[in-house]
Amino acid sequence: NKNAIPFDRNPPLNPSGIRLGSPAVTTRGFREPEMIEVAALIAELLSAHDNTETIDAVRRRVLALTGRFPLYGWKRESVPA
């Protein structure tokens, strides 16, 4: 979506950053500690986006984190990796 970053001096089509929403993670029950972990995961991927080992490690950490906070009654086994 093309929502502008609040107070960004750049136009929406050339933003100076990214805008993230929290509804999906708050629905899962994430609180501040989990949001700090999410931010760390994003930062790690942004700094090593072309490193396969980093991508795989972050993927495993995301699966572990989201496994602690399942969506509704879905079974993790039914979701492809």
mmCIF file of the N, C-alpha and C atoms, coordinates in Angstrom:
data_MODEL
# 
_entry.id   MODEL 
# 
loop_
_atom_site.group_PDB 
_atom_site.id 
_atom_site.type_symbol 
_atom_site.label_atom_id 
_atom_site.label_alt_id 
_atom_site.label_comp_id 
_atom_site.label_asym_id 
_atom_site.label_entity_id 
_atom_site.label_seq_id 
_atom_site.pdbx_PDB_ins_code 
_atom_site.Cartn_x 
_atom_site.Cartn_y 
_atom_site.Cartn_z 
_atom_site.occupancy 
_atom_site.B_iso_or_equiv 
_atom_site.pdbx_formal_charge 
_atom_site.auth_seq_id 
_atom_site.auth_comp_id 
_atom_site.auth_asym_id 
_atom_site.auth_atom_id 
_atom_site.pdbx_PDB_model_num 
ATOM 1   N N  . ASN A 1 1  ? 0.842  -1.175  0.000  1.00 0.00 ? 1  ASN A N  1 
ATOM 2   C CA . ASN A 1 1  ? 0.000  0.000   0.000  1.00 0.00 ? 1  ASN A CA 1 
ATOM 3   C C  . ASN A 1 1  ? 0.884  1.233   0.000  1.00 0.00 ? 1  ASN A C  1 
ATOM 4   N N  . LYS A 1 2  ? 0.328  2.328   -0.357 1.00 0.00 ? 2  LYS A N  1 
ATOM 5   C CA . LYS A 1 2  ? 1.111  3.553   -0.517 1.00 0.00 ? 2  LYS A CA 1 
ATOM 6   C C  . LYS A 1 2  ? 0.862  4.558   0.607  1.00 0.00 ? 2  LYS A C  1 
ATOM 7   N N  . ASN A 1 3  ? 0.586  4.072   1.809  1.00 0.00 ? 3  ASN A N  1 
ATOM 8   C CA . ASN A 1 3  ? 0.416  4.994   2.931  1.00 0.00 ? 3  ASN A CA 1 
ATOM 9   C C  . ASN A 1 3  ? 1.742  5.677   3.223  1.00 0.00 ? 3  ASN A C  1 
ATOM 10  N N  . ALA A 1 4  ? 1.685  6.956   3.401  1.00 0.00 ? 4  ALA A N  1 
ATOM 11  C CA . ALA A 1 4  ? 2.892  7.727   3.660  1.00 0.00 ? 4  ALA A CA 1 
ATOM 12  C C  . ALA A 1 4  ? 3.426  7.437   5.057  1.00 0.00 ? 4  ALA A C  1 
ATOM 13  N N  . ILE A 1 5  ? 4.720  7.634   5.210  1.00 0.00 ? 5  ILE A N  1 
ATOM 14  C CA . ILE A 1 5  ? 5.344  7.539   6.522  1.00 0.00 ? 5  ILE A CA 1 
ATOM 15  C C  . ILE A 1 5  ? 5.093  8.874   7.218  1.00 0.00 ? 5  ILE A C  1 
ATOM 16  N N  . PRO A 1 6  ? 4.551  8.858   8.429  1.00 0.00 ? 6  PRO A N  1 
ATOM 17  C CA . PRO A 1 6  ? 4.269  10.125  9.109  1.00 0.00 ? 6  PRO A CA 1 
ATOM 18  C C  . PRO A 1 6  ? 5.516  11.007  9.202  1.00 0.00 ? 6  PRO A C  1 
ATOM 19  N N  . PHE A 1 7  ? 5.354  12.253  8.849  1.00 0.00 ? 7  PHE A N  1 
ATOM 20  C CA . PHE A 1 7  ? 6.392  13.291  8.923  1.00 0.00 ? 7  PHE A CA 1 
ATOM 21  C C  . PHE A 1 7  ? 7.570  13.057  7.978  1.00 0.00 ? 7  PHE A C  1 
ATOM 22  N N  . ASP A 1 8  ? 7.418  12.146  7.017  1.00 0.00 ? 8  ASP A N  1 
ATOM 23  C CA . ASP A 1 8  ? 8.479  11.903  6.041  1.00 0.00 ? 8  ASP A CA 1 
ATOM 24  C C  . ASP A 1 8  ? 8.532  13.082  5.082  1.00 0.00 ? 8  ASP A C  1 
ATOM 25  N N  . ARG A 1 9  ? 9.717  13.578  4.823  1.00 0.00 ? 9  ARG A N  1 
ATOM 26  C CA . ARG A 1 9  ? 9.874  14.702  3.892  1.00 0.00 ? 9  ARG A CA 1 
ATOM 27  C C  . ARG A 1 9  ? 9.824  14.239  2.437  1.00 0.00 ? 9  ARG A C  1 
ATOM 28  N N  . ASN A 1 10 ? 10.017 12.947  2.218  1.00 0.00 ? 10 ASN A N  1 
ATOM 29  C CA . ASN A 1 10 ? 9.959  12.405  0.863  1.00 0.00 ? 10 ASN A CA 1 
ATOM 30  C C  . ASN A 1 10 ? 8.516  12.103  0.478  1.00 0.00 ? 10 ASN A C  1 
ATOM 31  N N  . PRO A 1 11 ? 8.235  12.082  -0.835 1.00 0.00 ? 11 PRO A N  1 
ATOM 32  C CA . PRO A 1 11 ? 6.882  11.730  -1.289 1.00 0.00 ? 11 PRO A CA 1 
ATOM 33  C C  . PRO A 1 11 ? 6.612  10.238  -1.078 1.00 0.00 ? 11 PRO A C  1 
ATOM 34  N N  . PRO A 1 12 ? 5.343  9.830   -1.043 1.00 0.00 ? 12 PRO A N  1 
ATOM 35  C CA . PRO A 1 12 ? 5.002  8.423   -0.799 1.00 0.00 ? 12 PRO A CA 1 
ATOM 36  C C  . PRO A 1 12 ? 5.631  7.437   -1.782 1.00 0.00 ? 12 PRO A C  1 
ATOM 37  N N  . LEU A 1 13 ? 5.868  7.859   -3.019 1.00 0.00 ? 13 LEU A N  1 
ATOM 38  C CA . LEU A 1 13 ? 6.461  6.948   -3.995 1.00 0.00 ? 13 LEU A CA 1 
ATOM 39  C C  . LEU A 1 13 ? 7.979  6.843   -3.869 1.00 0.00 ? 13 LEU A C  1 
ATOM 40  N N  . ASN A 1 14 ? 8.582  7.641   -2.991 1.00 0.00 ? 14 ASN A N  1 
ATOM 41  C CA . ASN A 1 14 ? 10.018 7.596   -2.741 1.00 0.00 ? 14 ASN A CA 1 
ATOM 42  C C  . ASN A 1 14 ? 10.263 7.765   -1.241 1.00 0.00 ? 14 ASN A C  1 
ATOM 43  N N  . PRO A 1 15 ? 9.766  6.842   -0.431 1.00 0.00 ? 15 PRO A N  1 
ATOM 44  C CA . PRO A 1 15 ? 9.854  7.016   1.020  1.00 0.00 ? 15 PRO A CA 1 
ATOM 45  C C  . PRO A 1 15 ? 11.280 6.856   1.534  1.00 0.00 ? 15 PRO A C  1 
ATOM 46  N N  . SER A 1 16 ? 11.529 7.418   2.700  1.00 0.00 ? 16 SER A N  1 
ATOM 47  C CA . SER A 1 16 ? 12.851 7.312   3.311  1.00 0.00 ? 16 SER A CA 1 
ATOM 48  C C  . SER A 1 16 ? 12.931 6.135   4.277  1.00 0.00 ? 16 SER A C  1 
ATOM 49  N N  . GLY A 1 17 ? 11.873 5.362   4.372  1.00 0.00 ? 17 GLY A N  1 
ATOM 50  C CA . GLY A 1 17 ? 11.863 4.221   5.286  1.00 0.00 ? 17 GLY A CA 1 
ATOM 51  C C  . GLY A 1 17 ? 10.683 3.323   4.989  1.00 0.00 ? 17 GLY A C  1 
ATOM 52  N N  . ILE A 1 18 ? 10.355 2.471   5.937  1.00 0.00 ? 18 ILE A N  1 
ATOM 53  C CA . ILE A 1 18 ? 9.200  1.598   5.789  1.00 0.00 ? 18 ILE A CA 1 
ATOM 54  C C  . ILE A 1 18 ? 8.227  1.859   6.930  1.00 0.00 ? 18 ILE A C  1 
ATOM 55  N N  . ARG A 1 19 ? 6.982  1.575   6.675  1.00 0.00 ? 19 ARG A N  1 
ATOM 56  C CA . ARG A 1 19 ? 5.943  1.735   7.686  1.00 0.00 ? 19 ARG A CA 1 
ATOM 57  C C  . ARG A 1 19 ? 5.392  0.346   7.999  1.00 0.00 ? 19 ARG A C  1 
ATOM 58  N N  . LEU A 1 20 ? 5.383  0.006   9.264  1.00 0.00 ? 20 LEU A N  1 
ATOM 59  C CA . LEU A 1 20 ? 4.911  -1.309  9.685  1.00 0.00 ? 20 LEU A CA 1 
ATOM 60  C C  . LEU A 1 20 ? 3.667  -1.158  10.545 1.00 0.00 ? 20 LEU A C  1 
ATOM 61  N N  . GLY A 1 21 ? 2.744  -2.071  10.382 1.00 0.00 ? 21 GLY A N  1 
ATOM 62  C CA . GLY A 1 21 ? 1.552  -2.098  11.221 1.00 0.00 ? 21 GLY A CA 1 
ATOM 63  C C  . GLY A 1 21 ? 1.647  -3.236  12.217 1.00 0.00 ? 21 GLY A C  1 
ATOM 64  N N  . SER A 1 22 ? 0.870  -3.148  13.269 1.00 0.00 ? 22 SER A N  1 
ATOM 65  C CA . SER A 1 22 ? 0.956  -4.173  14.305 1.00 0.00 ? 22 SER A CA 1 
ATOM 66  C C  . SER A 1 22 ? -0.297 -5.024  14.487 1.00 0.00 ? 22 SER A C  1 
ATOM 67  N N  . PRO A 1 23 ? -1.396 -4.833  13.747 1.00 0.00 ? 23 PRO A N  1 
ATOM 68  C CA . PRO A 1 23 ? -2.598 -5.625  14.019 1.00 0.00 ? 23 PRO A CA 1 
ATOM 69  C C  . PRO A 1 23 ? -2.385 -7.138  13.976 1.00 0.00 ? 23 PRO A C  1 
ATOM 70  N N  . ALA A 1 24 ? -1.624 -7.636  13.034 1.00 0.00 ? 24 ALA A N  1 
ATOM 71  C CA . ALA A 1 24 ? -1.442 -9.093  12.929 1.00 0.00 ? 24 ALA A CA 1 
ATOM 72  C C  . ALA A 1 24 ? -0.714 -9.657  14.138 1.00 0.00 ? 24 ALA A C  1 
ATOM 73  N N  . VAL A 1 25 ? 0.285  -8.952  14.613 1.00 0.00 ? 25 VAL A N  1 
ATOM 74  C CA . VAL A 1 25 ? 1.033  -9.483  15.753 1.00 0.00 ? 25 VAL A CA 1 
ATOM 75  C C  . VAL A 1 25 ? 0.300  -9.277  17.074 1.00 0.00 ? 25 VAL A C  1 
ATOM 76  N N  . THR A 1 26 ? -0.455 -8.201  17.191 1.00 0.00 ? 26 THR A N  1 
ATOM 77  C CA . THR A 1 26 ? -1.228 -8.033  18.424 1.00 0.00 ? 26 THR A CA 1 
ATOM 78  C C  . THR A 1 26 ? -2.371 -9.037  18.481 1.00 0.00 ? 26 THR A C  1 
ATOM 79  N N  . THR A 1 27 ? -2.902 -9.422  17.329 1.00 0.00 ? 27 THR A N  1 
ATOM 80  C CA . THR A 1 27 ? -3.927 -10.465 17.286 1.00 0.00 ? 27 THR A CA 1 
ATOM 81  C C  . THR A 1 27 ? -3.370 -11.777 17.831 1.00 0.00 ? 27 THR A C  1 
ATOM 82  N N  . ARG A 1 28 ? -2.108 -12.025 17.559 1.00 0.00 ? 28 ARG A N  1 
ATOM 83  C CA . ARG A 1 28 ? -1.458 -13.245 18.059 1.00 0.00 ? 28 ARG A CA 1 
ATOM 84  C C  . ARG A 1 28 ? -1.138 -13.144 19.540 1.00 0.00 ? 28 ARG A C  1 
ATOM 85  N N  . GLY A 1 29 ? -1.143 -11.955 20.092 1.00 0.00 ? 29 GLY A N  1 
ATOM 86  C CA . GLY A 1 29 ? -0.829 -11.786 21.506 1.00 0.00 ? 29 GLY A CA 1 
ATOM 87  C C  . GLY A 1 29 ? 0.574  -11.280 21.773 1.00 0.00 ? 29 GLY A C  1 
ATOM 88  N N  . PHE A 1 30 ? 1.265  -10.815 20.736 1.00 0.00 ? 30 PHE A N  1 
ATOM 89  C CA . PHE A 1 30 ? 2.602  -10.259 20.942 1.00 0.00 ? 30 PHE A CA 1 
ATOM 90  C C  . PHE A 1 30 ? 2.502  -9.041  21.850 1.00 0.00 ? 30 PHE A C  1 
ATOM 91  N N  . ARG A 1 31 ? 3.500  -8.901  22.703 1.00 0.00 ? 31 ARG A N  1 
ATOM 92  C CA . ARG A 1 31 ? 3.621  -7.730  23.560 1.00 0.00 ? 31 ARG A CA 1 
ATOM 93  C C  . ARG A 1 31 ? 4.961  -7.061  23.237 1.00 0.00 ? 31 ARG A C  1 
ATOM 94  N N  . GLU A 1 32 ? 5.380  -6.144  24.091 1.00 0.00 ? 32 GLU A N  1 
ATOM 95  C CA . GLU A 1 32 ? 6.611  -5.397  23.822 1.00 0.00 ? 32 GLU A CA 1 
ATOM 96  C C  . GLU A 1 32 ? 7.842  -6.296  23.631 1.00 0.00 ? 32 GLU A C  1 
ATOM 97  N N  . PRO A 1 33 ? 8.062  -7.316  24.464 1.00 0.00 ? 33 PRO A N  1 
ATOM 98  C CA . PRO A 1 33 ? 9.259  -8.154  24.238 1.00 0.00 ? 33 PRO A CA 1 
ATOM 99  C C  . PRO A 1 33 ? 9.271  -8.823  22.862 1.00 0.00 ? 33 PRO A C  1 
ATOM 100 N N  . GLU A 1 34 ? 8.115  -9.274  22.411 1.00 0.00 ? 34 GLU A N  1 
ATOM 101 C CA . GLU A 1 34 ? 8.045  -9.913  21.096 1.00 0.00 ? 34 GLU A CA 1 
ATOM 102 C C  . GLU A 1 34 ? 8.241  -8.897  19.977 1.00 0.00 ? 34 GLU A C  1 
ATOM 103 N N  . MET A 1 35 ? 7.746  -7.680  20.165 1.00 0.00 ? 35 MET A N  1 
ATOM 104 C CA . MET A 1 35 ? 7.936  -6.640  19.148 1.00 0.00 ? 35 MET A CA 1 
ATOM 105 C C  . MET A 1 35 ? 9.409  -6.256  19.036 1.00 0.00 ? 35 MET A C  1 
ATOM 106 N N  . ILE A 1 36 ? 10.105 -6.260  20.165 1.00 0.00 ? 36 ILE A N  1 
ATOM 107 C CA . ILE A 1 36 ? 11.547 -6.000  20.134 1.00 0.00 ? 36 ILE A CA 1 
ATOM 108 C C  . ILE A 1 36 ? 12.246 -7.104  19.346 1.00 0.00 ? 36 ILE A C  1 
ATOM 109 N N  . GLU A 1 37 ? 11.811 -8.339  19.553 1.00 0.00 ? 37 GLU A N  1 
ATOM 110 C CA . GLU A 1 37 ? 12.379 -9.463  18.804 1.00 0.00 ? 37 GLU A CA 1 
ATOM 111 C C  . GLU A 1 37 ? 12.074 -9.345  17.309 1.00 0.00 ? 37 GLU A C  1 
ATOM 112 N N  . VAL A 1 38 ? 10.845 -8.958  16.966 1.00 0.00 ? 38 VAL A N  1 
ATOM 113 C CA . VAL A 1 38 ? 10.472 -8.760  15.558 1.00 0.00 ? 38 VAL A CA 1 
ATOM 114 C C  . VAL A 1 38 ? 11.358 -7.684  14.931 1.00 0.00 ? 38 VAL A C  1 
ATOM 115 N N  . ALA A 1 39 ? 11.563 -6.583  15.641 1.00 0.00 ? 39 ALA A N  1 
ATOM 116 C CA . ALA A 1 39 ? 12.416 -5.509  15.124 1.00 0.00 ? 39 ALA A CA 1 
ATOM 117 C C  . ALA A 1 39 ? 13.839 -6.009  14.892 1.00 0.00 ? 39 ALA A C  1 
ATOM 118 N N  . ALA A 1 40 ? 14.345 -6.819  15.814 1.00 0.00 ? 40 ALA A N  1 
ATOM 119 C CA . ALA A 1 40 ? 15.696 -7.369  15.658 1.00 0.00 ? 40 ALA A CA 1 
ATOM 120 C C  . ALA A 1 40 ? 15.772 -8.293  14.445 1.00 0.00 ? 40 ALA A C  1 
ATOM 121 N N  . LEU A 1 41 ? 14.726 -9.083  14.227 1.00 0.00 ? 41 LEU A N  1 
ATOM 122 C CA . LEU A 1 41 ? 14.701 -9.978  13.067 1.00 0.00 ? 41 LEU A CA 1 
ATOM 123 C C  . LEU A 1 41 ? 14.686 -9.184  11.764 1.00 0.00 ? 41 LEU A C  1 
ATOM 124 N N  . ILE A 1 42 ? 13.877 -8.136  11.722 1.00 0.00 ? 42 ILE A N  1 
ATOM 125 C CA . ILE A 1 42 ? 13.821 -7.288  10.525 1.00 0.00 ? 42 ILE A CA 1 
ATOM 126 C C  . ILE A 1 42 ? 15.179 -6.650  10.272 1.00 0.00 ? 42 ILE A C  1 
ATOM 127 N N  . ALA A 1 43 ? 15.791 -6.104  11.315 1.00 0.00 ? 43 ALA A N  1 
ATOM 128 C CA . ALA A 1 43 ? 17.100 -5.459  11.170 1.00 0.00 ? 43 ALA A CA 1 
ATOM 129 C C  . ALA A 1 43 ? 18.150 -6.451  10.688 1.00 0.00 ? 43 ALA A C  1 
ATOM 130 N N  . GLU A 1 44 ? 18.100 -7.664  11.224 1.00 0.00 ? 44 GLU A N  1 
ATOM 131 C CA . GLU A 1 44 ? 19.069 -8.685  10.812 1.00 0.00 ? 44 GLU A CA 1 
ATOM 132 C C  . GLU A 1 44 ? 18.917 -9.027  9.335  1.00 0.00 ? 44 GLU A C  1 
ATOM 133 N N  . LEU A 1 45 ? 17.680 -9.165  8.879  1.00 0.00 ? 45 LEU A N  1 
ATOM 134 C CA . LEU A 1 45 ? 17.461 -9.469  7.459  1.00 0.00 ? 45 LEU A CA 1 
ATOM 135 C C  . LEU A 1 45 ? 17.859 -8.311  6.558  1.00 0.00 ? 45 LEU A C  1 
ATOM 136 N N  . LEU A 1 46 ? 17.559 -7.097  6.977  1.00 0.00 ? 46 LEU A N  1 
ATOM 137 C CA . LEU A 1 46 ? 17.917 -5.944  6.152  1.00 0.00 ? 46 LEU A CA 1 
ATOM 138 C C  . LEU A 1 46 ? 19.429 -5.798  6.012  1.00 0.00 ? 46 LEU A C  1 
ATOM 139 N N  . SER A 1 47 ? 20.167 -6.171  7.047  1.00 0.00 ? 47 SER A N  1 
ATOM 140 C CA . SER A 1 47 ? 21.620 -6.012  6.986  1.00 0.00 ? 47 SER A CA 1 
ATOM 141 C C  . SER A 1 47 ? 22.319 -7.190  6.308  1.00 0.00 ? 47 SER A C  1 
ATOM 142 N N  . ALA A 1 48 ? 21.611 -8.303  6.121  1.00 0.00 ? 48 ALA A N  1 
ATOM 143 C CA . ALA A 1 48 ? 22.233 -9.474  5.490  1.00 0.00 ? 48 ALA A CA 1 
ATOM 144 C C  . ALA A 1 48 ? 21.240 -10.171 4.571  1.00 0.00 ? 48 ALA A C  1 
ATOM 145 N N  . HIS A 1 49 ? 20.532 -9.388  3.764  1.00 0.00 ? 49 HIS A N  1 
ATOM 146 C CA . HIS A 1 49 ? 19.446 -9.919  2.937  1.00 0.00 ? 49 HIS A CA 1 
ATOM 147 C C  . HIS A 1 49 ? 19.892 -10.913 1.869  1.00 0.00 ? 49 HIS A C  1 
ATOM 148 N N  . ASP A 1 50 ? 21.169 -10.933 1.550  1.00 0.00 ? 50 ASP A N  1 
ATOM 149 C CA . ASP A 1 50 ? 21.648 -11.847 0.511  1.00 0.00 ? 50 ASP A CA 1 
ATOM 150 C C  . ASP A 1 50 ? 22.433 -13.028 1.087  1.00 0.00 ? 50 ASP A C  1 
ATOM 151 N N  . ASN A 1 51 ? 22.393 -13.195 2.401  1.00 0.00 ? 51 ASN A N  1 
ATOM 152 C CA . ASN A 1 51 ? 23.117 -14.269 3.070  1.00 0.00 ? 51 ASN A CA 1 
ATOM 153 C C  . ASN A 1 51 ? 22.149 -15.405 3.393  1.00 0.00 ? 51 ASN A C  1 
ATOM 154 N N  . THR A 1 52 ? 22.300 -16.515 2.694  1.00 0.00 ? 52 THR A N  1 
ATOM 155 C CA . THR A 1 52 ? 21.380 -17.645 2.850  1.00 0.00 ? 52 THR A CA 1 
ATOM 156 C C  . THR A 1 52 ? 21.360 -18.176 4.278  1.00 0.00 ? 52 THR A C  1 
ATOM 157 N N  . GLU A 1 53 ? 22.508 -18.237 4.925  1.00 0.00 ? 53 GLU A N  1 
ATOM 158 C CA . GLU A 1 53 ? 22.558 -18.735 6.304  1.00 0.00 ? 53 GLU A CA 1 
ATOM 159 C C  . GLU A 1 53 ? 21.764 -17.831 7.241  1.00 0.00 ? 53 GLU A C  1 
ATOM 160 N N  . THR A 1 54 ? 21.895 -16.528 7.063  1.00 0.00 ? 54 THR A N  1 
ATOM 161 C CA . THR A 1 54 ? 21.147 -15.585 7.895  1.00 0.00 ? 54 THR A CA 1 
ATOM 162 C C  . THR A 1 54 ? 19.657 -15.724 7.642  1.00 0.00 ? 54 THR A C  1 
ATOM 163 N N  . ILE A 1 55 ? 19.281 -15.826 6.384  1.00 0.00 ? 55 ILE A N  1 
ATOM 164 C CA . ILE A 1 55 ? 17.860 -15.971 6.039  1.00 0.00 ? 55 ILE A CA 1 
ATOM 165 C C  . ILE A 1 55 ? 17.287 -17.228 6.685  1.00 0.00 ? 55 ILE A C  1 
ATOM 166 N N  . ASP A 1 56 ? 18.012 -18.332 6.604  1.00 0.00 ? 56 ASP A N  1 
ATOM 167 C CA . ASP A 1 56 ? 17.544 -19.583 7.209  1.00 0.00 ? 56 ASP A CA 1 
ATOM 168 C C  . ASP A 1 56 ? 17.455 -19.471 8.728  1.00 0.00 ? 56 ASP A C  1 
ATOM 169 N N  . ALA A 1 57 ? 18.442 -18.826 9.347  1.00 0.00 ? 57 ALA A N  1 
ATOM 170 C CA . ALA A 1 57 ? 18.432 -18.663 10.805 1.00 0.00 ? 57 ALA A CA 1 
ATOM 171 C C  . ALA A 1 57 ? 17.255 -17.801 11.248 1.00 0.00 ? 57 ALA A C  1 
ATOM 172 N N  . VAL A 1 58 ? 17.006 -16.720 10.527 1.00 0.00 ? 58 VAL A N  1 
ATOM 173 C CA . VAL A 1 58 ? 15.876 -15.850 10.862 1.00 0.00 ? 58 VAL A CA 1 
ATOM 174 C C  . VAL A 1 58 ? 14.564 -16.599 10.652 1.00 0.00 ? 58 VAL A C  1 
ATOM 175 N N  . ARG A 1 59 ? 14.478 -17.371 9.578  1.00 0.00 ? 59 ARG A N  1 
ATOM 176 C CA . ARG A 1 59 ? 13.263 -18.159 9.333  1.00 0.00 ? 59 ARG A CA 1 
ATOM 177 C C  . ARG A 1 59 ? 12.979 -19.091 10.518 1.00 0.00 ? 59 ARG A C  1 
ATOM 178 N N  . ARG A 1 60 ? 14.018 -19.761 11.015 1.00 0.00 ? 60 ARG A N  1 
ATOM 179 C CA . ARG A 1 60 ? 13.833 -20.658 12.164 1.00 0.00 ? 60 ARG A CA 1 
ATOM 180 C C  . ARG A 1 60 ? 13.378 -19.885 13.402 1.00 0.00 ? 60 ARG A C  1 
ATOM 181 N N  . ARG A 1 61 ? 13.953 -18.706 13.619 1.00 0.00 ? 61 ARG A N  1 
ATOM 182 C CA . ARG A 1 61 ? 13.561 -17.893 14.781 1.00 0.00 ? 61 ARG A CA 1 
ATOM 183 C C  . ARG A 1 61 ? 12.124 -17.402 14.646 1.00 0.00 ? 61 ARG A C  1 
ATOM 184 N N  . VAL A 1 62 ? 11.716 -17.050 13.428 1.00 0.00 ? 62 VAL A N  1 
ATOM 185 C CA . VAL A 1 62 ? 10.330 -16.624 13.197 1.00 0.00 ? 62 VAL A CA 1 
ATOM 186 C C  . VAL A 1 62 ? 9.376  -17.781 13.472 1.00 0.00 ? 62 VAL A C  1 
ATOM 187 N N  . LEU A 1 63 ? 9.714  -18.971 12.993 1.00 0.00 ? 63 LEU A N  1 
ATOM 188 C CA . LEU A 1 63 ? 8.863  -20.136 13.242 1.00 0.00 ? 63 LEU A CA 1 
ATOM 189 C C  . LEU A 1 63 ? 8.759  -20.437 14.733 1.00 0.00 ? 63 LEU A C  1 
ATOM 190 N N  . ALA A 1 64 ? 9.864  -20.298 15.460 1.00 0.00 ? 64 ALA A N  1 
ATOM 191 C CA . ALA A 1 64 ? 9.832  -20.524 16.907 1.00 0.00 ? 64 ALA A CA 1 
ATOM 192 C C  . ALA A 1 64 ? 8.968  -19.475 17.602 1.00 0.00 ? 64 ALA A C  1 
ATOM 193 N N  . LEU A 1 65 ? 9.133  -18.220 17.205 1.00 0.00 ? 65 LEU A N  1 
ATOM 194 C CA . LEU A 1 65 ? 8.355  -17.132 17.808 1.00 0.00 ? 65 LEU A CA 1 
ATOM 195 C C  . LEU A 1 65 ? 6.874  -17.297 17.522 1.00 0.00 ? 65 LEU A C  1 
ATOM 196 N N  . THR A 1 66 ? 6.527  -17.502 16.276 1.00 0.00 ? 66 THR A N  1 
ATOM 197 C CA . THR A 1 66 ? 5.108  -17.622 15.932 1.00 0.00 ? 66 THR A CA 1 
ATOM 198 C C  . THR A 1 66 ? 4.509  -18.914 16.470 1.00 0.00 ? 66 THR A C  1 
ATOM 199 N N  . GLY A 1 67 ? 5.339  -19.932 16.673 1.00 0.00 ? 67 GLY A N  1 
ATOM 200 C CA . GLY A 1 67 ? 4.857  -21.173 17.267 1.00 0.00 ? 67 GLY A CA 1 
ATOM 201 C C  . GLY A 1 67 ? 4.382  -20.984 18.699 1.00 0.00 ? 67 GLY A C  1 
ATOM 202 N N  . ARG A 1 68 ? 4.955  -20.006 19.383 1.00 0.00 ? 68 ARG A N  1 
ATOM 203 C CA . ARG A 1 68 ? 4.528  -19.701 20.760 1.00 0.00 ? 68 ARG A CA 1 
ATOM 204 C C  . ARG A 1 68 ? 3.224  -18.911 20.787 1.00 0.00 ? 68 ARG A C  1 
ATOM 205 N N  . PHE A 1 69 ? 2.840  -18.335 19.643 1.00 0.00 ? 69 PHE A N  1 
ATOM 206 C CA . PHE A 1 69 ? 1.646  -17.495 19.555 1.00 0.00 ? 69 PHE A CA 1 
ATOM 207 C C  . PHE A 1 69 ? 0.815  -17.909 18.344 1.00 0.00 ? 69 PHE A C  1 
ATOM 208 N N  . PRO A 1 70 ? 0.187  -19.081 18.391 1.00 0.00 ? 70 PRO A N  1 
ATOM 209 C CA . PRO A 1 70 ? -0.555 -19.561 17.214 1.00 0.00 ? 70 PRO A CA 1 
ATOM 210 C C  . PRO A 1 70 ? -1.761 -18.688 16.893 1.00 0.00 ? 70 PRO A C  1 
ATOM 211 N N  . LEU A 1 71 ? -2.100 -18.672 15.622 1.00 0.00 ? 71 LEU A N  1 
ATOM 212 C CA . LEU A 1 71 ? -3.290 -17.956 15.168 1.00 0.00 ? 71 LEU A CA 1 
ATOM 213 C C  . LEU A 1 71 ? -4.510 -18.830 15.398 1.00 0.00 ? 71 LEU A C  1 
ATOM 214 N N  . TYR A 1 72 ? -5.421 -18.335 16.168 1.00 0.00 ? 72 TYR A N  1 
ATOM 215 C CA . TYR A 1 72 ? -6.698 -19.010 16.375 1.00 0.00 ? 72 TYR A CA 1 
ATOM 216 C C  . TYR A 1 72 ? -6.476 -20.481 16.681 1.00 0.00 ? 72 TYR A C  1 
ATOM 217 N N  . GLY A 1 73 ? -7.166 -21.379 15.998 1.00 0.00 ? 73 GLY A N  1 
ATOM 218 C CA . GLY A 1 73 ? -7.025 -22.799 16.264 1.00 0.00 ? 73 GLY A CA 1 
ATOM 219 C C  . GLY A 1 73 ? -6.253 -23.537 15.199 1.00 0.00 ? 73 GLY A C  1 
ATOM 220 N N  . TRP A 1 74 ? -5.546 -22.815 14.334 1.00 0.00 ? 74 TRP A N  1 
ATOM 221 C CA . TRP A 1 74 ? -4.834 -23.465 13.241 1.00 0.00 ? 74 TRP A CA 1 
ATOM 222 C C  . TRP A 1 74 ? -3.737 -24.360 13.788 1.00 0.00 ? 74 TRP A C  1 
ATOM 223 N N  . LYS A 1 75 ? -3.535 -25.460 13.100 1.00 0.00 ? 75 LYS A N  1 
ATOM 224 C CA . LYS A 1 75 ? -2.457 -26.360 13.467 1.00 0.00 ? 75 LYS A CA 1 
ATOM 225 C C  . LYS A 1 75 ? -1.221 -26.013 12.657 1.00 0.00 ? 75 LYS A C  1 
ATOM 226 N N  . ARG A 1 76 ? -0.117 -25.884 13.329 1.00 0.00 ? 76 ARG A N  1 
ATOM 227 C CA . ARG A 1 76 ? 1.130  -25.521 12.669 1.00 0.00 ? 76 ARG A CA 1 
ATOM 228 C C  . ARG A 1 76 ? 1.509  -26.548 11.601 1.00 0.00 ? 76 ARG A C  1 
ATOM 229 N N  . GLU A 1 77 ? 1.192  -27.802 11.813 1.00 0.00 ? 77 GLU A N  1 
ATOM 230 C CA . GLU A 1 77 ? 1.553  -28.844 10.855 1.00 0.00 ? 77 GLU A CA 1 
ATOM 231 C C  . GLU A 1 77 ? 0.887  -28.634 9.500  1.00 0.00 ? 77 GLU A C  1 
ATOM 232 N N  . SER A 1 78 ? -0.227 -27.916 9.465  1.00 0.00 ? 78 SER A N  1 
ATOM 233 C CA . SER A 1 78 ? -0.949 -27.729 8.208  1.00 0.00 ? 78 SER A CA 1 
ATOM 234 C C  . SER A 1 78 ? -0.433 -26.550 7.396  1.00 0.00 ? 78 SER A C  1 
ATOM 235 N N  . VAL A 1 79 ? 0.529  -25.798 7.937  1.00 0.00 ? 79 VAL A N  1 
ATOM 236 C CA . VAL A 1 79 ? 1.071  -24.627 7.249  1.00 0.00 ? 79 VAL A CA 1 
ATOM 237 C C  . VAL A 1 79 ? 2.399  -25.011 6.611  1.00 0.00 ? 79 VAL A C  1 
ATOM 238 N N  . PRO A 1 80 ? 2.551  -24.793 5.282  1.00 0.00 ? 80 PRO A N  1 
ATOM 239 C CA . PRO A 1 80 ? 3.816  -25.145 4.630  1.00 0.00 ? 80 PRO A CA 1 
ATOM 240 C C  . PRO A 1 80 ? 4.957  -24.273 5.129  1.00 0.00 ? 80 PRO A C  1 
ATOM 241 N N  . ALA A 1 81 ? 6.144  -24.833 5.184  1.00 0.00 ? 81 ALA A N  1 
ATOM 242 C CA . ALA A 1 81 ? 7.325  -24.105 5.659  1.00 0.00 ? 81 ALA A CA 1 
ATOM 243 C C  . ALA A 1 81 ? 7.849  -23.160 4.617  1.00 0.00 ? 81 ALA A C  1 
# 
